[in-house]
Amino acid sequence: MASSVFATLVLSGCGGQSVCADGEVLKTVKKLFDQQQFGQFIQASPTIFVVQEESATLASVDKEGGKSLCSVLVQLDILEMSRFTGTSDADLAKMKQEAPKRGLPLTKDYLVNYTVQPMASGQNFVTVLP
C-alpha cells in the first residue's frame, strides 16, 4: 500500500505556533500522505487516515537553513478502509463485532516524518519523507 514517493508541496505561512503543529502544515502532510498511500489520482475518503494533531512533534531544526524535522501520528481506520475497498455492510458489522473478541485493533497508527522549510515569501515548503 505504501510507496516510496518523496512528496513535497508549498503552502501558506504559519502563525505563531510551532511550525510542526501548524494547521496548514498538517493539512498538507495529510494530503501528501494520502497521495503516498493511494496515488495522486485516487480520492480516498477523508476519514480513512486521520492526523493526530496533538502528536505533532519537532525533532530537530537545521539552524542554517531553518528546516524543521517533524513527526506526527496518522491513524488508519481499518473499517473505513474496508468500506472504501468495497467490503459489504454485513461484513463490516461482523468485523466490528468480532475484532474486539479476538483482540484485533480496528485502527493502526503510522509515524509520519516530514520537514518544513520556510521560504523567503513567508510560505513553507513541506516534504513528507518516505
C-alpha positions in Angstrom: 0.0 0.0 0.0 2.8 2.5 0.9 5.0 3.6 -1.9 8.4 5.3 -1.6 7.2 8.5 -3.1 9.1 11.6 -1.9 6.3 14.1 -1.7 6.6 17.9 -1.5 4.3 20.8 -1.5 4.4 24.6 -0.9 1.7 26.1 1.3 0.8 29.3 3.0 2.7 30.6 6.0 2.1 29.7 9.6 1.1 31.8 12.6 2.9 32.0 15.9 2.6 28.3 16.9 5.2 25.6 16.3 5.6 25.0 12.6 5.2 21.3 13.1 1.7 21.6 14.6 0.5 24.4 12.3 -2.9 23.5 10.9 -1.9 24.3 7.3 1.2 22.2 7.5 -0.7 19.2 9.0 -3.3 19.6 6.3 -0.6 19.4 3.7 1.1 16.4 5.5 -2.3 14.6 5.3 -2.7 15.3 1.6 0.8 14.1 0.8 0.4 11.0 3.0 -2.9 10.1 1.2 -1.1 10.5 -2.1 1.7 8.2 -1.0 -0.9 5.6 0.0 -3.4 5.8 -2.8 -1.6 7.6 -5.6 -2.2 11.1 -7.0 -5.4 10.4 -8.9 -7.4 8.3 -6.3 -9.5 10.4 -4.0 -9.9 8.5 -0.8 -12.4 9.2 2.0 -11.0 11.8 4.4 -11.9 9.5 7.3 -9.6 6.7 6.3 -6.4 8.4 7.6 -6.7 10.9 10.4 -3.8 13.1 11.5 -3.5 13.1 15.3 -2.7 16.8 15.6 -1.8 16.6 19.3 1.1 14.2 18.4 2.9 16.7 16.1 6.5 16.9 17.4 9.5 18.9 16.5 12.5 16.5 16.3 15.2 19.0 15.2 16.0 22.3 13.5 18.7 23.0 11.0 20.0 26.3 12.2 21.5 27.4 8.9 18.5 26.6 6.6 15.8 26.9 9.2 14.4 23.5 8.1 12.4 21.7 10.8 12.3 17.9 11.0 8.9 16.9 12.5 6.8 13.8 13.1 3.1 13.1 13.6 0.9 10.1 14.1 -1.6 9.3 11.4 -4.3 6.8 12.3 -5.8 4.4 9.9 -9.4 3.4 10.5 -9.5 -0.2 9.3 -13.3 -0.2 8.9 -13.3 2.9 6.8 -10.5 1.4 4.6 -12.6 -1.7 4.2 -15.6 0.3 3.3 -13.6 2.2 0.7 -12.3 -1.0 -0.8 -15.9 -2.4 -1.2 -16.5 -4.5 1.8 -20.2 -5.1 2.4 -22.1 -3.6 5.3 -22.8 -7.1 6.7 -19.1 -7.9 6.6 -18.2 -4.6 8.2 -20.7 -5.2 11.0 -19.1 -8.7 11.5 -15.6 -7.2 11.6 -16.7 -4.6 14.1 -18.2 -7.2 16.4 -15.5 -9.9 16.1 -12.4 -7.8 16.2 -12.6 -6.9 20.0 -13.4 -10.6 20.8 -10.2 -11.7 19.0 -8.1 -8.8 20.4 -7.6 -7.3 16.9 -7.4 -3.5 16.6 -9.7 -1.5 14.4 -7.1 1.2 14.0 -3.4 1.4 13.1 -1.0 4.2 13.7 1.7 5.4 11.3 4.5 7.6 12.3 5.0 10.1 9.5 8.2 12.2 9.3 8.2 15.4 7.4 10.2 18.6 7.0 9.1 22.2 7.0 11.3 24.8 5.5 10.4 28.5 5.5 10.8 30.3 2.2 11.6 34.0 1.6 8.0 34.5 0.5 6.7 33.7 4.0 5.4 30.3 2.9 6.6 26.9 4.0 7.9 24.1 1.8 6.6 20.8 3.2 8.2 17.4 2.4 6.8 14.1 3.6 9.6 11.6 3.9 9.3 8.1 2.6 
